Amino acid sequence: MTNSNPGFATLAIHAGAEPDPTTGARATPIYQTTAYVFQDSDHAAALFGLKQFGNIYTRIMNPTQAVLEERVAALEGGSAALAVASGHAAQMLVFHTLMQPGDNFVAAKKLYGGSINQFGNAFSHFDWQVRWADTDAPESFAEQIDERTRAIFIESLANPGGTFVDIEAIAAIARRHNLPLIVDNTMASPYLVRPLQHGADIVVHSATKFLGGHGNSMGGVIVDGGTFDWSGSDKFPVLSKPRKEYDNVILHQAFGTIAFAIACRVLGLRDLGPAIAPMNAFLLLTGIETLPLRMQRHCDNAFKVAQWLKNHDKVAWVNYAGLPDHPNHALQQRYAPKGAGAVFTFGVKGGYEAGKGLVQGLQLFSHLANIGDTRSLVIHPASTTHAQLTPEQQVAAGAGPDVVRLSVGIEDVDDIIADLDQALARV
Protein backbone atom coordinates (compact mmCIF):
# COMPACT_ATOMS: atom_id res chain seq x y z
CA MET A 1 0.00 0.00 0.00
CA THR A 2 1.38 3.41 -0.99
CA ASN A 3 -0.69 5.41 1.52
CA SER A 4 1.00 5.40 4.93
CA ASN A 5 -2.38 5.86 6.62
CA PRO A 6 -4.86 3.78 4.60
CA GLY A 7 -8.58 3.96 5.27
CA PHE A 8 -10.70 1.30 6.94
CA ALA A 9 -12.04 -0.24 3.73
CA THR A 10 -8.54 -0.45 2.26
CA LEU A 11 -7.26 -2.19 5.39
CA ALA A 12 -10.21 -4.60 5.33
CA ILE A 13 -9.10 -5.78 1.90
CA HIS A 14 -5.31 -5.49 1.97
CA ALA A 15 -3.93 -5.53 5.54
CA GLY A 16 -1.59 -8.45 6.12
CA ALA A 17 -1.89 -9.83 2.58
CA GLU A 18 0.57 -9.91 -0.30
CA PRO A 19 0.51 -11.97 -3.52
CA ASP A 20 1.81 -15.47 -2.84
CA PRO A 21 5.58 -15.31 -3.53
CA THR A 22 5.69 -18.75 -5.15
CA THR A 23 2.60 -18.78 -7.36
CA GLY A 24 1.59 -15.13 -7.56
CA ALA A 25 -1.88 -15.97 -6.23
CA ARG A 26 -3.67 -12.75 -5.29
CA ALA A 27 -6.09 -14.30 -2.76
CA THR A 28 -4.44 -15.56 0.42
CA PRO A 29 -3.89 -19.32 -0.06
CA ILE A 30 -5.30 -21.89 2.33
CA TYR A 31 -2.17 -23.43 3.80
CA GLN A 32 -3.71 -26.81 4.56
CA THR A 33 -0.73 -28.31 6.35
CA THR A 34 -0.03 -29.47 9.86
CA ALA A 35 3.70 -28.73 10.00
CA TYR A 36 6.59 -26.93 8.26
CA VAL A 37 10.07 -28.03 7.19
CA PHE A 38 12.93 -26.35 9.07
CA GLN A 39 15.91 -24.91 7.20
CA ASP A 40 18.37 -26.71 9.49
CA SER A 41 18.85 -27.69 13.13
CA ASP A 42 19.80 -24.18 14.23
CA HIS A 43 16.68 -22.76 12.57
CA ALA A 44 14.50 -25.30 14.39
CA ALA A 45 16.14 -24.54 17.74
CA ALA A 46 15.69 -20.78 17.24
CA LEU A 47 11.99 -21.19 16.49
CA PHE A 48 11.35 -23.41 19.49
CA GLY A 49 13.33 -21.06 21.76
CA LEU A 50 11.39 -17.91 20.73
CA LYS A 51 14.57 -16.43 19.30
CA GLN A 52 13.11 -16.25 15.78
CA PHE A 53 9.57 -15.96 14.42
CA GLY A 54 8.31 -18.61 12.03
CA ASN A 55 6.03 -21.57 11.49
CA ILE A 56 6.42 -24.75 13.52
CA TYR A 57 3.04 -26.45 13.78
CA THR A 58 -0.44 -25.34 12.75
CA ARG A 59 -1.77 -25.72 16.29
CA ILE A 60 0.41 -22.71 17.12
CA MET A 61 0.36 -20.71 13.88
CA ASN A 62 -0.33 -20.99 10.18
CA PRO A 63 0.34 -18.58 7.25
CA THR A 64 -3.37 -18.17 6.46
CA GLN A 65 -4.07 -17.51 10.13
CA ALA A 66 -1.22 -14.98 10.22
CA VAL A 67 -2.87 -12.82 7.54
CA LEU A 68 -6.15 -12.87 9.47
CA GLU A 69 -4.33 -11.82 12.64
CA GLU A 70 -2.53 -8.93 10.99
CA ARG A 71 -5.71 -7.74 9.33
CA VAL A 72 -7.83 -7.68 12.49
CA ALA A 73 -4.99 -6.04 14.45
CA ALA A 74 -4.83 -3.32 11.77
CA LEU A 75 -8.59 -2.75 11.82
CA GLU A 76 -8.63 -2.47 15.62
CA GLY A 77 -5.43 -0.40 15.80
CA GLY A 78 -3.66 -3.02 17.92
CA SER A 79 -0.03 -4.11 18.09
CA ALA A 80 -0.66 -7.81 17.37
CA ALA A 81 -3.42 -10.41 17.30
CA LEU A 82 -4.00 -14.13 17.75
CA ALA A 83 -6.71 -16.05 15.87
CA VAL A 84 -8.21 -19.10 17.57
CA ALA A 85 -11.07 -21.57 17.18
CA SER A 86 -13.94 -19.47 18.59
CA GLY A 87 -14.84 -16.43 20.63
CA HIS A 88 -15.06 -18.58 23.75
CA ALA A 89 -11.57 -19.92 23.03
CA ALA A 90 -10.30 -16.34 22.76
CA GLN A 91 -11.75 -15.49 26.17
CA MET A 92 -10.33 -18.66 27.73
CA LEU A 93 -6.81 -17.89 26.47
CA VAL A 94 -6.99 -14.28 27.63
CA PHE A 95 -7.87 -15.28 31.17
CA HIS A 96 -5.47 -18.22 31.15
CA THR A 97 -2.72 -15.68 30.55
CA LEU A 98 -3.90 -13.27 33.24
CA MET A 99 -5.20 -15.45 36.05
CA GLN A 100 -3.84 -17.74 38.76
CA PRO A 101 -6.03 -19.98 40.98
CA GLY A 102 -7.89 -17.79 43.46
CA ASP A 103 -7.77 -14.66 41.30
CA ASN A 104 -10.89 -12.79 40.23
CA PHE A 105 -12.03 -10.38 37.53
CA VAL A 106 -14.92 -7.93 37.30
CA ALA A 107 -17.35 -8.33 34.40
CA ALA A 108 -20.39 -6.44 33.19
CA LYS A 109 -23.75 -7.98 34.05
CA LYS A 110 -25.01 -7.30 30.54
CA LEU A 111 -23.15 -9.86 28.45
CA TYR A 112 -23.80 -12.61 25.95
CA GLY A 113 -25.39 -15.49 27.86
CA GLY A 114 -22.63 -17.88 26.84
CA SER A 115 -20.04 -15.57 28.39
CA ILE A 116 -22.02 -15.32 31.61
CA ASN A 117 -22.14 -19.10 31.77
CA GLN A 118 -18.45 -19.49 30.87
CA PHE A 119 -17.36 -16.96 33.48
CA GLY A 120 -19.66 -18.12 36.26
CA ASN A 121 -19.49 -21.88 35.77
CA ALA A 122 -16.67 -23.18 33.55
CA PHE A 123 -14.06 -20.76 34.90
CA SER A 124 -14.82 -21.79 38.46
CA HIS A 125 -13.17 -25.16 37.71
CA PHE A 126 -9.88 -23.24 37.38
CA ASP A 127 -10.67 -21.33 40.59
CA TRP A 128 -11.05 -18.13 38.60
CA GLN A 129 -13.82 -16.07 40.17
CA VAL A 130 -16.05 -13.51 38.46
CA ARG A 131 -17.66 -10.52 40.13
CA TRP A 132 -20.51 -8.70 38.41
CA ALA A 133 -20.92 -4.95 37.94
CA ASP A 134 -23.37 -2.60 36.23
CA THR A 135 -22.19 -0.68 33.17
CA ASP A 136 -24.85 1.96 33.88
CA ALA A 137 -23.01 2.67 37.15
CA PRO A 138 -19.28 2.54 36.31
CA GLU A 139 -18.18 2.95 39.92
CA SER A 140 -19.80 -0.41 40.66
CA PHE A 141 -16.75 -1.92 38.93
CA ALA A 142 -14.41 -0.18 41.37
CA GLU A 143 -16.45 -1.47 44.31
CA GLN A 144 -15.75 -5.09 43.29
CA ILE A 145 -11.97 -4.73 42.98
CA ASP A 146 -9.60 -6.17 45.59
CA GLU A 147 -5.99 -7.30 45.77
CA ARG A 148 -6.74 -10.50 43.79
CA THR A 149 -8.53 -8.74 40.91
CA ARG A 150 -6.70 -9.12 37.59
CA ALA A 151 -8.92 -7.55 34.91
CA ILE A 152 -12.16 -5.82 33.96
CA PHE A 153 -14.30 -7.25 31.15
CA ILE A 154 -17.07 -5.52 29.20
CA GLU A 155 -18.75 -5.61 25.80
CA SER A 156 -18.61 -2.44 23.70
CA LEU A 157 -22.15 -3.15 22.51
CA ALA A 158 -23.94 -5.52 24.85
CA ASN A 159 -25.55 -8.73 23.60
CA PRO A 160 -28.51 -9.23 23.42
CA GLY A 161 -29.82 -5.77 24.25
CA GLY A 162 -27.70 -3.65 21.92
CA THR A 163 -26.70 -1.28 24.73
CA PHE A 164 -23.59 0.85 24.28
CA VAL A 165 -21.13 0.99 27.15
CA ASP A 166 -19.16 4.04 28.31
CA ILE A 167 -15.77 2.47 27.62
CA GLU A 168 -13.78 5.52 28.66
CA ALA A 169 -15.41 5.74 32.09
CA ILE A 170 -14.64 2.09 32.84
CA ALA A 171 -11.15 2.37 31.33
CA ALA A 172 -10.42 5.19 33.80
CA ILE A 173 -11.33 2.85 36.68
CA ALA A 174 -9.13 0.12 35.24
CA ARG A 175 -6.17 2.51 34.95
CA ARG A 176 -6.74 3.78 38.50
CA HIS A 177 -6.38 0.22 39.79
CA ASN A 178 -3.60 -0.82 37.36
CA LEU A 179 -5.78 -3.45 35.70
CA PRO A 180 -6.16 -4.27 31.99
CA LEU A 181 -9.53 -3.52 30.40
CA ILE A 182 -10.76 -6.31 28.10
CA VAL A 183 -13.50 -5.38 25.62
CA ASP A 184 -15.53 -7.85 23.58
CA ASN A 185 -16.11 -5.94 20.33
CA THR A 186 -18.05 -8.68 18.53
CA MET A 187 -21.37 -6.86 18.18
CA ALA A 188 -19.97 -3.51 17.06
CA SER A 189 -16.97 -4.66 15.02
CA PRO A 190 -14.11 -2.18 14.50
CA TYR A 191 -16.16 -0.54 11.75
CA LEU A 192 -18.42 0.99 14.42
CA VAL A 193 -16.22 1.07 17.55
CA ARG A 194 -12.47 0.77 18.11
CA PRO A 195 -12.18 0.16 21.88
CA LEU A 196 -8.39 0.61 21.99
CA GLN A 197 -8.90 4.26 21.07
CA HIS A 198 -11.06 4.66 24.17
CA GLY A 199 -8.77 3.10 26.76
CA ALA A 200 -9.11 -0.66 26.31
CA ASP A 201 -5.96 -2.79 26.53
CA ILE A 202 -7.21 -6.05 25.00
CA VAL A 203 -10.00 -6.65 22.48
CA VAL A 204 -11.66 -10.01 21.81
CA HIS A 205 -13.96 -11.08 19.00
CA SER A 206 -16.15 -13.94 18.08
CA ALA A 207 -15.08 -13.67 14.44
CA THR A 208 -17.91 -16.11 13.70
CA LYS A 209 -20.23 -13.09 13.79
CA PHE A 210 -19.81 -9.79 11.95
CA LEU A 211 -16.15 -10.11 11.02
CA GLY A 212 -16.80 -13.24 8.96
CA GLY A 213 -20.35 -12.17 8.34
CA HIS A 214 -21.71 -15.11 6.37
CA GLY A 215 -22.49 -17.72 9.02
CA ASN A 216 -20.10 -20.26 7.51
CA SER A 217 -17.06 -20.44 9.79
CA MET A 218 -16.13 -20.41 13.47
CA GLY A 219 -13.29 -18.31 14.82
CA GLY A 220 -12.14 -15.99 17.55
CA VAL A 221 -9.52 -13.25 17.72
CA ILE A 222 -7.52 -11.68 20.57
CA VAL A 223 -6.09 -8.21 19.83
CA ASP A 224 -3.23 -6.93 21.97
CA GLY A 225 -3.38 -3.17 22.33
CA GLY A 226 0.27 -3.01 23.40
CA THR A 227 -0.70 -0.42 26.01
CA PHE A 228 -0.52 -2.19 29.37
CA ASP A 229 2.58 -2.30 31.59
CA TRP A 230 2.70 -5.98 32.51
CA SER A 231 5.84 -5.43 34.58
CA GLY A 232 4.33 -2.63 36.65
CA SER A 233 3.36 -5.02 39.44
CA ASP A 234 3.67 -8.67 40.41
CA LYS A 235 0.04 -9.38 39.40
CA PHE A 236 0.90 -10.92 36.02
CA PRO A 237 3.77 -13.39 36.53
CA VAL A 238 3.16 -15.11 33.19
CA LEU A 239 4.40 -11.94 31.50
CA SER A 240 6.72 -10.42 34.08
CA LYS A 241 8.60 -13.44 35.47
CA PRO A 242 11.11 -15.79 33.78
CA ARG A 243 9.61 -18.68 31.83
CA LYS A 244 11.58 -21.86 32.49
CA GLU A 245 10.27 -23.57 29.34
CA TYR A 246 11.82 -20.80 27.23
CA ASP A 247 15.29 -20.52 28.77
CA ASN A 248 14.04 -18.10 31.47
CA VAL A 249 12.95 -15.41 29.02
CA ILE A 250 10.74 -12.67 30.50
CA LEU A 251 8.03 -12.23 27.87
CA HIS A 252 7.21 -8.57 28.53
CA GLN A 253 10.88 -7.67 28.59
CA ALA A 254 11.61 -9.60 25.40
CA PHE A 255 8.54 -8.71 23.32
CA GLY A 256 7.31 -5.36 24.64
CA THR A 257 4.08 -4.17 23.06
CA ILE A 258 3.25 -7.59 21.58
CA ALA A 259 4.04 -9.58 24.74
CA PHE A 260 0.45 -10.37 25.63
CA ALA A 261 -0.34 -11.77 22.17
CA ILE A 262 2.87 -13.81 22.29
CA ALA A 263 1.99 -15.21 25.72
CA CYS A 264 -1.49 -16.21 24.56
CA ARG A 265 0.07 -18.02 21.60
CA VAL A 266 3.13 -19.77 23.06
CA LEU A 267 1.68 -20.62 26.48
CA GLY A 268 -2.09 -20.75 26.01
CA LEU A 269 -2.72 -21.85 22.43
CA ARG A 270 0.34 -24.13 22.41
CA ASP A 271 -0.79 -26.09 25.48
CA LEU A 272 -4.60 -25.80 25.49
CA GLY A 273 -4.90 -26.23 21.73
CA PRO A 274 -8.00 -24.34 20.47
CA ALA A 275 -6.45 -23.75 17.04
CA ILE A 276 -8.38 -22.19 14.17
CA ALA A 277 -8.59 -24.29 10.98
CA PRO A 278 -6.80 -22.77 7.94
CA MET A 279 -10.03 -23.04 5.93
CA ASN A 280 -11.92 -21.06 8.57
CA ALA A 281 -9.20 -18.41 8.64
CA PHE A 282 -9.53 -18.10 4.84
CA LEU A 283 -13.33 -17.75 4.99
CA LEU A 284 -13.11 -15.13 7.74
CA LEU A 285 -10.56 -13.17 5.72
CA THR A 286 -12.87 -13.22 2.72
CA GLY A 287 -15.76 -12.00 4.86
CA ILE A 288 -13.74 -9.14 6.34
CA GLU A 289 -13.14 -7.72 2.86
CA THR A 290 -16.78 -6.58 2.76
CA LEU A 291 -17.11 -5.69 6.47
CA PRO A 292 -17.59 -1.92 5.98
CA LEU A 293 -20.22 -2.43 3.25
CA ARG A 294 -22.12 -5.03 5.23
CA MET A 295 -22.03 -3.22 8.57
CA GLN A 296 -23.41 -0.01 7.11
CA ARG A 297 -26.27 -1.91 5.44
CA HIS A 298 -26.92 -3.82 8.67
CA CYS A 299 -27.14 -0.55 10.59
CA ASP A 300 -29.35 1.20 8.05
CA ASN A 301 -31.77 -1.72 7.92
CA ALA A 302 -31.86 -2.17 11.69
CA PHE A 303 -32.71 1.49 12.24
CA LYS A 304 -35.69 1.29 9.86
CA VAL A 305 -36.91 -1.96 11.42
CA ALA A 306 -36.65 -0.51 14.94
CA GLN A 307 -38.61 2.57 13.88
CA TRP A 308 -41.34 0.38 12.41
CA LEU A 309 -41.57 -1.89 15.46
CA LYS A 310 -41.76 1.08 17.81
CA ASN A 311 -45.07 2.10 16.20
CA HIS A 312 -46.62 -1.41 16.17
CA ASP A 313 -49.55 -1.96 18.53
CA LYS A 314 -48.41 -5.46 19.51
CA VAL A 315 -44.92 -4.34 20.53
CA ALA A 316 -44.50 -3.23 24.14
CA TRP A 317 -41.07 -1.65 23.79
CA VAL A 318 -38.03 -1.46 21.49
CA ASN A 319 -34.47 -1.35 22.80
CA TYR A 320 -32.40 0.10 19.97
CA ALA A 321 -29.82 2.74 20.82
CA GLY A 322 -30.09 4.30 17.38
CA LEU A 323 -33.55 5.68 18.18
CA PRO A 324 -33.29 9.32 19.27
CA ASP A 325 -35.39 8.83 22.41
CA HIS A 326 -33.39 5.84 23.63
CA PRO A 327 -31.60 6.53 26.95
CA ASN A 328 -28.40 5.12 25.47
CA HIS A 329 -28.57 7.23 22.29
CA ALA A 330 -25.99 9.80 23.41
CA LEU A 331 -23.43 7.04 24.05
CA GLN A 332 -24.19 5.54 20.65
CA GLN A 333 -23.61 8.88 18.96
CA ARG A 334 -20.37 9.35 20.88
CA TYR A 335 -18.86 5.91 20.31
CA ALA A 336 -20.51 4.71 17.08
CA PRO A 337 -21.74 7.65 14.96
CA LYS A 338 -21.91 5.45 11.84
CA GLY A 339 -24.73 3.39 13.32
CA ALA A 340 -26.11 1.51 16.30
CA GLY A 341 -25.43 -1.99 15.02
CA ALA A 342 -27.62 -4.75 13.67
CA VAL A 343 -28.68 -6.52 16.86
CA PHE A 344 -31.38 -5.31 19.20
CA THR A 345 -34.24 -6.53 21.33
CA PHE A 346 -37.91 -5.74 21.67
CA GLY A 347 -40.79 -6.96 23.80
CA VAL A 348 -43.96 -8.55 22.45
CA LYS A 349 -47.15 -7.91 24.39
CA GLY A 350 -48.14 -11.20 25.94
CA GLY A 351 -44.79 -12.12 27.46
CA TYR A 352 -42.97 -15.44 27.22
CA GLU A 353 -45.45 -17.37 25.06
CA ALA A 354 -46.06 -14.41 22.74
CA GLY A 355 -42.33 -14.02 22.20
CA LYS A 356 -41.94 -17.68 21.32
CA GLY A 357 -45.00 -17.48 19.06
CA LEU A 358 -43.62 -14.55 17.10
CA VAL A 359 -40.37 -16.41 16.45
CA GLN A 360 -42.32 -19.45 15.28
CA GLY A 361 -44.31 -17.38 12.79
CA LEU A 362 -41.41 -15.71 11.01
CA GLN A 363 -40.47 -17.01 7.56
CA LEU A 364 -37.69 -14.83 6.12
CA PHE A 365 -35.91 -14.68 9.47
CA SER A 366 -33.90 -17.75 10.41
CA HIS A 367 -34.49 -19.02 13.94
CA LEU A 368 -31.02 -19.90 15.19
CA ALA A 369 -28.41 -19.10 17.86
CA ASN A 370 -26.13 -16.73 16.00
CA ILE A 371 -25.79 -13.09 15.04
CA GLY A 372 -23.91 -11.18 12.39
CA ASP A 373 -25.03 -13.13 9.33
CA THR A 374 -25.97 -11.55 6.00
CA ARG A 375 -29.37 -13.16 6.65
CA SER A 376 -31.83 -11.80 9.21
CA LEU A 377 -31.85 -13.94 12.34
CA VAL A 378 -34.16 -14.20 15.35
CA ILE A 379 -34.18 -15.89 18.73
CA HIS A 380 -36.12 -15.85 22.00
CA PRO A 381 -33.23 -15.64 24.51
CA ALA A 382 -35.13 -16.67 27.66
CA SER A 383 -35.96 -20.08 26.18
CA THR A 384 -32.62 -20.62 24.39
CA THR A 385 -29.32 -18.71 24.74
CA HIS A 386 -30.06 -17.49 28.28
CA ALA A 387 -32.13 -20.47 29.46
CA GLN A 388 -29.36 -21.65 31.82
CA LEU A 389 -29.58 -18.42 33.79
CA THR A 390 -31.92 -17.71 36.67
CA PRO A 391 -34.90 -15.41 35.95
CA GLU A 392 -33.09 -12.64 37.83
CA GLN A 393 -29.92 -13.14 35.76
CA GLN A 394 -31.99 -13.16 32.56
CA VAL A 395 -33.53 -9.80 33.38
CA ALA A 396 -30.14 -8.36 34.42
CA ALA A 397 -28.66 -9.53 31.11
CA GLY A 398 -31.47 -7.92 29.11
CA ALA A 399 -33.04 -11.29 28.24
CA GLY A 400 -36.31 -11.28 30.18
CA PRO A 401 -39.31 -13.48 29.33
CA ASP A 402 -40.86 -11.19 26.68
CA VAL A 403 -37.60 -10.36 24.91
CA VAL A 404 -37.07 -11.19 21.24
CA ARG A 405 -33.63 -10.59 19.75
CA LEU A 406 -33.18 -9.67 16.11
CA SER A 407 -29.98 -9.70 14.10
CA VAL A 408 -31.09 -7.66 11.10
CA GLY A 409 -29.54 -8.81 7.84
CA ILE A 410 -28.76 -7.07 4.57
CA GLU A 411 -31.85 -8.16 2.63
CA ASP A 412 -34.23 -5.52 1.23
CA VAL A 413 -35.60 -3.83 4.32
CA ASP A 414 -39.20 -3.88 3.01
CA ASP A 415 -39.05 -7.67 2.93
CA ILE A 416 -37.70 -7.81 6.48
CA ILE A 417 -40.53 -5.60 7.74
CA ALA A 418 -43.15 -7.56 5.81
CA ASP A 419 -42.05 -10.77 7.51
CA LEU A 420 -42.29 -9.19 10.96
CA ASP A 421 -45.69 -7.75 10.08
CA GLN A 422 -47.23 -11.10 9.07
CA ALA A 423 -45.79 -12.86 12.15
CA LEU A 424 -47.01 -10.18 14.56
CA ALA A 425 -50.48 -10.43 13.00
CA ARG A 426 -50.64 -14.02 14.23
CA VAL A 427 -49.67 -13.24 17.84
N, C-alpha and C positions, 0 to 999 in steps of 0.2 A: 504494500500500500504506500502510495506517495505522500498522502496527507498524514502528518505527524499526529493529528488529533481527529481521527475518523469518526463519523457519526454512528449512531446506534444501529441503523439498518445495515451500514457497511460492515460493522463489526459482526453483526448477526450472520452475515454471509461469509466473511473472509477471515475472521480472527482465528489464529492457530493453524490455518490450512495453507498449504502450498501444493502445487502440482507434484505428483509422485515422482521422485527423482529417477526411478528406474524406467517406468512406463510412460510418464507424462500424463497420467490420468488426472483429470481436473477435480473430480469428486474424490473425497477422502476414501481410500480403499478400506475394505473390511479385512483387517489382519486376523484371519481365522486360524490362529496358531496358539499353542499352549506355551511354547518356549522359544528361545532365541540362541543362536550359535555365538559363542564368545570368540573374540579375535585371538586370544591366547590365554595362558594361565594368569598372567599379571592383570589382564583386562577383567577376567572373571573375579579375581580377588578384590580389585578396586570397586567393582559394582557391589559385591556382597558386603564390603566394608564401608559403604556410603562415601567413598572417596571420589567416585565418578558417577554421573547420572547415565542411565541406560536401561535397556530392557533385559529382564532376567526370566520372568515367568508371568503369564497373563493374570494370575491371581493378584499380582502386585501392580502391574501396569501393562499397557498395550498401546501401540501407536494410534489406533483409532480412538481409544479412550483418551489419549493425551491431547488430541485435537479438541475433543469435547471439553476437557478440563480447561484448556487455554481459552476457549471461546467463552465459556460461562464466567471465568475469572475476568475476562475483558469486559463483558457486559455488566458485571456487578462492580467493576472497579477494584477488584481484589488483587492480591499479590500472587496467589496460586490457588489451585482447586484440586479436588479429588473426586472422581466419579465412582460411584458404587452401585450396588444392585437395586436399591430402592431408597425412598425417603426415610423409612424407618431404619435402614442400615446406616444412612448418613448420621442420623441422630445417635444411634448406638455408638458409632465410632467417635463422634465428638465427645460424648460423655465418658467413654472408655479412656480417652486421652486426658480428660480433666479430673476424673474422680478417683478416689480411693474408698475402700469400704468404710462406711460411717459418715461419709461426706453427704452434703445436701445441695440442692439448687432450688431457686425460686422460679416458678413458671406461672404464666398467665392462666387464669381460670378458663378464659374463652380460647379454646384450642380445638383442633381436629380431634374427634373422639378417639381415634386410634392412638394419637399422641398422649391423651389423658390416660388411656389404658396402659400404654407402654411405660409411661413415667410412674404411674401409681402402682402397677402390678409387676410387670416384667423386671423393671429396674430394681425392685425391692429384693430380688434374688441375688443381686450383686451388693446388697446393702447400700445402695444409692437411694437417698430419700428425697422426695419432692415436697415442696411447700407451695401453696397456692396463693396468688395475689390477684388483685383486681386492676386491670389496665385503666379503668375509669378513675382510679384513685392511685396514682403512681407511688405515693409514699407508702402504700400497703406493701410494696416490694421491699422497701427499706426495713419495715417492721419485722420481716421474716428472716433477715440476714443475721447470722451469727458467725463464730470463728471457724465453723466447718462448712460454710457456704462457699461454693466454687464457681457459680455462674448464675446468670439470669437468662430466662428463655421466654421469648414472646413470638407471636406471629405479626407480621406487618399489616396484614389484612386477615382478620380472624375468620376461620372456617368453623361452623357453617354460616354465621350471621353476616359476614361481609362488613365487619366493623373495623375501621382504621384505628391504629394504635399510635399514641404520641411517642414515637421512638426516641426523640431527643430528650424528653422528660425522664424516661426510664434509663436511657444511656447516661444521663447525668448522675443518677443514683448508682449505677454500676461503677462509674469512674470514682465516685466518692468513696466507694468501698473496695476499690482495686479489684473488681471482678469483671470478667469478659461478658459482654452482652451478645447472646446468640439470637438471631432473628430468622425464623422460617419465612421465606419470601415466596413460597409456592403460589399462593393465590394472586399476588400482585404481579409477579415476575419483575425482572429489572426494567422492563419497558415502562411500568407504572411507578415503581418505587425502587430506589437503590439504597438499602439500609446502611451501607458503609458510609455513605455521605452524611448520615444523620447520627453517627456515633456508635453503630454496631461494630463488633470486632470479628464476628463469624456469621456467615449466612449459610443456611441449609435450604435445599430444594428437594421436593419430590419432582424430579424431572419427568416423571410419568404424566404429569398434568400439563400445564400451559407451555412449558419449555418444549416438550415433544409435540404436544398439541393434537395428536391424531389417535390417541387411545390404542396404540399398537405396540408399546414397548415400556418396560419397567426400568426405572433408574433413579438414582439420587445423586446429589452433588453437595459437597462441602466447599465453601469458599473462605479462604483465609484472608482477612483484611490486612494482615501484617501490621496491625496497630497496637497490639497489646504487649506489655512488657512482662514476659513470662518469667523473667529472672528477678522481678521486683519484690518477690516474697518467696517463702518456702511452700506456698500453697500448691504449686504445680511441678512436683518433682520429675514427672515424665519428661518435661521440657528443660528443667533447670538443673538437674542432677546428672552425673555421668551414667551412661548406659553401658552396662557390662557386655551386652551382646554385640556392641559396636565399638569395641576397643576403648571404652570409657569416654566416648564422645558426648559432649553436652549439646543437645540438639539446638537449643536457642542460641547458644554461642556460635555454633558452626553454621547455622542456616538463617539466622536473623529473621527477616520479615516473612519467610516462607516456612518457618520452623513448625508451626502448628500443622500445616498441610503435610509436611514430611512425616511428622509423628503419627498422624492418622494413617498414613500409608504404610510406613515401615514397621510400626508396632501394632496398630489396630487391624488394618486390612490384611497385612501379612499373616497374622496369627488367627484372626476371627474369620476371615475368608469370604465376606460378602461381595465378591467381585462382580462387576458389570460385564455382560457378554459383549464381545465386539460388535455383533449384529445390532444389539440394542443401542450401543454407543453411536453407531452409524445412523440408525433411524432417528435418534434424538437430535443428532447434528442436522439432519435433513429438515426436521421440524423447526429447529431454531432459525433456519434461514428465513422463514416467513413469520417469525414471532411478532414483529412490529405491525405487520398487516393484520394478522389474526387478532391480536389483542385490541387494536382499535375497533375492529368490527364487533368483537365480543362486547366491548364497552358500549358502543353505540346502540347495539341491539338490546342489551340489558337495560339501559336507561329507558328506552321506549316501552319495553315490557313492564318495567316497574311502574312507569306512569300509568299504563293501562290498568294494571292490577289495582292500583291505589284507588281508582274510580269504580271498581266492580262491587256490586252490592253483596256478593257472597264472600268477599275478602275482608277480614277483620283488621288487618294491618299489613304494611309492607316495610321491610327493614332493608333499605338500599341507600347507602350513604351518598349516592349521586343525586338524590332528590333534595331540592333546596331547603325543605323544612325538616330534614333529618337532623337529629341532634349531633351527629358525627360529620355533618357536611363540611364544616370549617376545616376539620382535620383532613378530610379527603381533598379539599381544594389546596391545602398546604403541602401535602405529601404526594398526591397523585393527580395533578391538574389535568392530565390527559384523559382521565376516566376513573370510574369507581369499581372497575372490575366486572367480571361476568357472573359471579356467584353471589346470590343473595337469598334471603328467606322471606316468607310471608305466612300469615296465618289464615286458615280457612275457617269460616264460621261453622261450628259444629264439632270442633276439637279433634281428638285422636282419630275417630272413625271417618270423619269427613276428610281429614288429611290423607288417610290411606285410600279413600275412595277416589279422590281427585287423581292421585298417582295412577290408580288402576285404569282410569278413563282416558288418559292421555295416549295419543297414537304417534305423533311425530317425535315427541320426547322419548328417550330411552330410559327405562327404569333400571338404574344400575348404580353401584357404589364407586363412582369416579367423578372427577371434575376436569375441566380444561380440555375437553374434546372439541373438535370442529362441530360435532353434533350437539344438539340440546339434550341435556340430561336432567333427571329429576329423581329425588329420593325423599322418603319420609324418615328423618333421622331417628326419631324416638323409637321406631320399630326396627331399625336396621343399624346404622353406623354408631349410634349412641345407646343402643339397647342394653349394653353391659353396664351402663352407668345408673346410679340411683336417680329417682325422679328429681331430687334436689340438684344433683350434678348435671342432669340434662338441662334444667332451666338455667343454671349458672353458665353452661356452655352455649346457650342460645339455641337449644334443641328440645324445647318443650313439646307437649303432646300434640299441639295444633300446627306445629312448624312443618312447612314444606320447603325443601331447598332446591333451587334451580341453578343449573350451570348453563347459561344461555349460549347457544352455539352461534355459528356464522351463516345459518340459513337466511332466507328472506324473512325479515321480521314480521311481515304480515302473516306468513304461514305459521310462525311460532305463536303469535297471538291468537290466530284462529283455532289452533289446537287447544290452547288454554281455555278459550271461550266455550268450545263444545264440551270439554271435560267438566268445567264449572257448572254448566247447565244441567249436568246429571247429578250434581251433589245436592 
